[in-house]
Amino acid sequence: LHQVRFWPITREALRLVLAKRAFLGLLAVSFLPFVVRVIQIYIVTRFPEAGRILPIDGRLFGDFLNQQIGFTILLSIFGASGLIANDLRTGAILVYLSRPLTQRDYIAGKLLVPLALNLAVTLVPGLVLYAAGLALAPELYLKWGLAWIAPAIVAHAVVVSVVVSLLALAISSLSRSARVAGLAFFGLVAGLEMVRLVLQNGFNRKEAVLLSLQADLQALGVALFGVVDHQLDIWWGWPLLVLAAVSLGCLAILRSRVRAVEIVT
C-alpha cells in the first residue's frame, strides 16, 4: 500500500484547516460567484434579450473560473502556508521522514491539501455550473458546438489549482513561519500583478502579462473560453510555458528543501 502512505498526512492537514471557522467562512464566500452565475443563466433563459449584456455561452465559464483564481490564492494562503513551514519549525518533518515515508510521499501528502481546496472552488463549481446550464438551458448547451465547454473547465481548473498549490507549498518550504510564508506568497502574487499593470497601462507592454502568475492563469482562461480581454490578449502558448516553468521550479524547491532533512529508511 505504498501508494497511499501519503493519505494520513493529507487527512490530518485537511482536518486542521477545516476546523477553523474563519476558513470555512472564506470557503463559503468563494461559492457566491457560482450562485450569481446560476442566477445569470436563469435570467437569460426567462428573458432572452438579457443575453446581450449577460452572455451565457463559453464566456460565462471563462469569466467564472478567472474570478475564482483570486479565491484559490486566498485559500492557499490560509490553508497551505504552514503545511511545511510548521513542520520545519517544530521538527515534525524529521518524524514524518523517519517512518516508512519517502520524500515523494511527504510532498504528495502535503500538496493534496491545497490541491483539494482549490479544486473545490474551481473544478467542482465549474462542472456543477455547466450541469445547471444543461438543466436550465438545454437548447443552448446541448449543442455539438459547445461540447468543448466541459473539457475546457476541467483543463483550466486543473492548471489553476496545480500551479497555485505548488507555488504556495514551495514558498511554505522556504520558511519556518506560516505567517511569513503567507505574506511572501501574497506579496509575490500581488507584487507581480502590480508590475504587470504598471508596464501594460503605463508603457503599453503587452508581454508584461508573462510576469504575473495571476495574469498567466487568466490568459489561459481567455484563450480557452473566448473571453474578450484586450490586456490578456496574448498567444496562449507563452503563459502556458511560463506556468510550466514555475511548476517545475516549485518542484525543484520542494525536492531540495525536503531532501535536506530526509532520513533514508
C-alpha positions as CSV (number, residue, x, y, z in Angstrom):
1,L,0.0,0.0,0.0
2,H,2.9,2.3,-0.6
3,Q,0.9,4.4,-3.0
4,V,-1.5,5.6,-0.2
5,R,1.1,6.2,2.5
6,F,0.6,9.9,2.0
7,W,-3.1,9.9,2.8
8,P,-2.8,10.2,6.6
9,I,-0.7,13.4,6.1
10,T,-3.4,14.9,3.8
11,R,-6.3,13.8,6.1
12,E,-4.8,15.3,9.2
13,A,-3.8,18.6,7.5
14,L,-7.3,19.0,6.0
15,R,-8.9,18.2,9.4
16,L,-6.9,21.0,11.0
17,V,-7.6,23.5,8.2
18,L,-11.3,22.8,8.0
19,A,-11.7,23.0,11.8
20,K,-11.2,26.8,11.5
21,R,-14.5,28.7,11.3
22,A,-12.8,31.6,9.5
23,F,-11.5,29.3,6.8
24,L,-14.9,27.7,6.4
25,G,-16.4,31.2,6.0
26,L,-13.9,32.0,3.3
27,L,-14.7,28.7,1.6
28,A,-18.4,29.6,1.7
29,V,-17.9,33.1,0.3
30,S,-15.9,31.6,-2.6
31,F,-19.2,29.9,-3.8
32,L,-21.1,33.2,-4.1
33,P,-19.9,33.8,-7.7
34,F,-21.3,30.4,-8.6
35,V,-24.7,31.3,-7.2
36,V,-24.6,34.6,-9.2
37,R,-23.7,32.7,-12.4
38,V,-26.6,30.3,-11.9
39,I,-29.0,33.2,-11.5
40,Q,-27.5,34.8,-14.6
41,I,-28.3,31.7,-16.6
42,Y,-31.8,31.6,-15.2
43,I,-32.5,35.3,-16.0
44,V,-31.3,34.8,-19.6
45,T,-33.5,31.7,-20.1
46,R,-36.5,33.7,-18.9
47,F,-35.6,37.0,-20.7
48,P,-33.5,36.1,-23.8
49,E,-32.9,39.8,-24.6
50,A,-30.7,39.9,-21.4
51,G,-28.2,37.7,-23.2
52,R,-26.9,40.8,-25.0
53,I,-25.3,42.1,-21.7
54,L,-25.2,38.8,-19.8
55,P,-23.7,36.2,-22.2
56,I,-24.2,32.6,-21.1
57,D,-22.0,30.9,-23.7
58,G,-18.4,29.8,-23.1
59,R,-17.5,33.2,-21.9
60,L,-19.6,32.7,-18.8
61,F,-17.4,29.8,-17.6
62,G,-14.2,31.6,-18.5
63,D,-15.2,34.7,-16.5
64,F,-16.3,32.5,-13.6
65,L,-13.0,30.5,-13.4
66,N,-10.9,33.6,-13.8
67,Q,-12.8,35.1,-10.9
68,Q,-12.1,32.0,-8.8
69,I,-8.4,32.4,-9.2
70,G,-8.5,35.1,-6.5
71,F,-10.1,32.6,-4.1
72,T,-7.6,29.9,-4.9
73,I,-4.9,32.3,-3.9
74,L,-6.6,33.3,-0.6
75,L,-7.4,29.6,0.2
76,S,-3.8,28.7,-0.4
77,I,-2.5,31.5,1.8
78,F,-4.6,30.4,4.8
79,G,-4.7,26.7,4.1
80,A,-1.2,25.9,2.8
81,S,1.3,28.5,4.1
82,G,2.0,26.5,7.3
83,L,2.0,23.0,5.8
84,I,5.8,22.6,5.5
85,A,6.8,25.8,7.4
86,N,5.3,24.5,10.7
87,D,7.0,21.1,10.2
88,L,10.3,22.8,9.7
89,R,9.8,24.9,12.8
90,T,8.7,22.1,15.1
91,G,11.0,19.4,13.7
92,A,7.9,17.3,12.8
93,I,9.3,16.7,9.3
94,L,12.0,14.5,10.9
95,V,9.3,12.4,12.5
96,Y,7.5,12.1,9.2
97,L,10.6,11.0,7.3
98,S,11.9,8.7,10.0
99,R,8.9,6.5,9.3
100,P,8.5,4.4,6.1
101,L,7.7,7.5,4.2
102,T,9.6,8.8,1.2
103,Q,10.2,12.3,0.1
104,R,7.6,11.8,-2.6
105,D,5.0,10.5,-0.1
106,Y,5.6,13.6,2.1
107,I,5.3,16.1,-0.8
108,A,2.3,14.4,-2.3
109,G,0.5,14.3,1.1
110,K,1.1,18.0,1.6
111,L,0.4,19.0,-2.0
112,L,-3.0,17.3,-2.0
113,V,-4.3,19.7,0.7
114,P,-4.2,22.9,-1.3
115,L,-5.0,21.0,-4.4
116,A,-8.2,19.6,-2.9
117,L,-9.2,23.0,-1.6
118,N,-8.5,24.8,-4.9
119,L,-10.3,22.1,-7.0
120,A,-13.3,22.5,-4.6
121,V,-13.7,26.1,-5.7
122,T,-12.8,25.8,-9.4
123,L,-13.4,22.3,-10.8
124,V,-16.4,21.3,-8.7
125,P,-18.5,24.5,-9.0
126,G,-17.4,24.9,-12.7
127,L,-18.8,21.4,-13.6
128,V,-21.9,22.0,-11.4
129,L,-22.4,25.3,-13.2
130,Y,-22.2,23.5,-16.5
131,A,-24.7,20.9,-15.3
132,A,-27.0,23.8,-14.2
133,G,-26.7,25.2,-17.7
134,L,-27.7,21.9,-19.2
135,A,-30.7,21.8,-16.9
136,L,-31.9,25.4,-17.3
137,A,-31.0,25.9,-21.0
138,P,-30.7,22.5,-22.7
139,E,-31.5,24.1,-26.1
140,L,-28.3,26.2,-25.8
141,Y,-25.8,23.8,-24.2
142,L,-26.9,20.5,-25.8
143,K,-25.2,21.5,-29.0
144,W,-22.1,19.9,-30.5
145,G,-20.6,23.4,-31.0
146,L,-20.5,23.9,-27.2
147,A,-19.4,20.4,-26.3
148,W,-15.9,21.7,-25.6
149,I,-17.0,23.6,-22.5
150,A,-16.8,20.7,-20.0
151,P,-13.2,19.6,-21.1
152,A,-12.2,23.3,-21.1
153,I,-13.5,23.7,-17.5
154,V,-11.5,20.6,-16.4
155,A,-8.3,21.8,-18.1
156,H,-8.4,25.3,-16.8
157,A,-9.4,24.3,-13.2
158,V,-6.7,21.7,-13.0
159,V,-4.0,24.0,-14.3
160,V,-5.0,26.8,-11.9
161,S,-5.2,24.5,-8.9
162,V,-2.0,22.7,-9.6
163,V,0.1,25.8,-10.2
164,V,-1.2,27.8,-7.3
165,S,-0.9,24.8,-4.9
166,L,2.7,24.1,-6.0
167,L,3.7,27.8,-5.5
168,A,2.1,28.0,-2.1
169,L,3.8,24.8,-0.9
170,A,7.2,25.7,-2.3
171,I,7.1,29.1,-0.5
172,S,6.0,27.3,2.7
173,S,9.1,25.1,2.4
174,L,11.3,28.2,2.3
175,S,10.3,29.5,5.7
176,R,9.8,28.2,9.3
177,S,7.0,30.6,9.9
178,A,3.5,30.1,8.4
179,R,2.8,33.8,8.7
180,V,6.0,34.8,6.8
181,A,5.2,32.2,4.1
182,G,1.7,33.5,3.7
183,L,2.8,37.1,3.4
184,A,5.6,36.1,1.0
185,F,3.1,34.2,-1.2
186,F,0.6,37.1,-1.2
187,G,3.4,39.7,-1.8
188,L,4.8,37.7,-4.7
189,V,1.5,37.3,-6.5
190,A,0.2,40.8,-5.8
191,G,3.6,42.4,-6.5
192,L,4.0,40.8,-9.9
193,E,0.4,41.7,-10.8
194,M,1.1,45.3,-9.9
195,V,4.2,45.3,-12.0
196,R,2.2,43.9,-14.9
197,L,-0.4,46.5,-14.6
198,V,2.1,49.4,-14.5
199,L,4.0,48.1,-17.5
200,Q,0.8,47.4,-19.5
201,N,-1.1,50.6,-18.6
202,G,1.9,52.9,-18.4
203,F,4.2,51.7,-21.1
204,N,1.8,49.6,-23.3
205,R,3.9,46.4,-22.9
206,K,1.5,43.6,-23.8
207,E,4.2,41.0,-23.0
208,A,4.1,42.1,-19.4
209,V,1.3,39.6,-18.9
210,L,4.0,36.9,-18.7
211,L,5.4,38.5,-15.5
212,S,2.3,37.9,-13.4
213,L,1.2,34.4,-12.3
214,Q,-2.4,35.5,-11.9
215,A,-2.4,37.1,-15.4
216,D,-0.9,34.0,-17.0
217,L,-3.6,31.8,-15.5
218,Q,-6.3,34.3,-16.6
219,A,-4.8,34.5,-20.1
220,L,-5.3,30.7,-20.4
221,G,-9.0,31.2,-19.5
222,V,-9.3,33.9,-22.0
223,A,-7.9,31.7,-24.7
224,L,-9.9,28.6,-23.7
225,F,-13.3,30.2,-23.4
226,G,-13.1,33.1,-25.9
227,V,-13.3,35.8,-23.3
228,V,-12.7,39.3,-24.6
229,D,-9.9,41.0,-22.6
230,H,-7.5,43.1,-24.5
231,Q,-5.0,43.2,-21.7
232,L,-4.7,39.5,-21.7
233,D,-4.9,39.0,-25.4
234,I,-1.7,37.0,-26.0
235,W,-0.9,33.7,-27.6
236,W,-1.8,31.1,-25.0
237,G,1.4,29.1,-25.5
238,W,3.6,31.8,-23.8
239,P,1.7,31.9,-20.5
240,L,1.4,28.1,-20.6
241,L,5.2,27.9,-21.0
242,V,5.7,30.3,-18.0
243,L,3.3,28.3,-15.8
244,A,5.1,25.0,-16.7
245,A,8.5,26.6,-15.8
246,V,7.1,27.9,-12.5
247,S,5.7,24.5,-11.6
248,L,9.0,22.7,-12.4
249,G,10.8,25.3,-10.3
250,C,8.5,24.8,-7.4
251,L,9.0,21.0,-7.6
252,A,12.8,21.6,-7.6
253,I,12.5,23.7,-4.5
254,L,10.4,21.1,-2.7
255,R,12.8,18.3,-3.5
256,S,15.7,20.4,-2.3
257,R,14.0,21.5,1.0
258,V,12.6,18.2,1.9
259,R,15.7,16.2,1.0
260,A,17.8,18.5,3.2
261,V,16.3,16.8,6.3
262,E,15.3,13.4,4.8
263,I,16.3,10.3,6.7
264,V,16.7,7.3,4.4
265,T,14.9,4.3,5.6
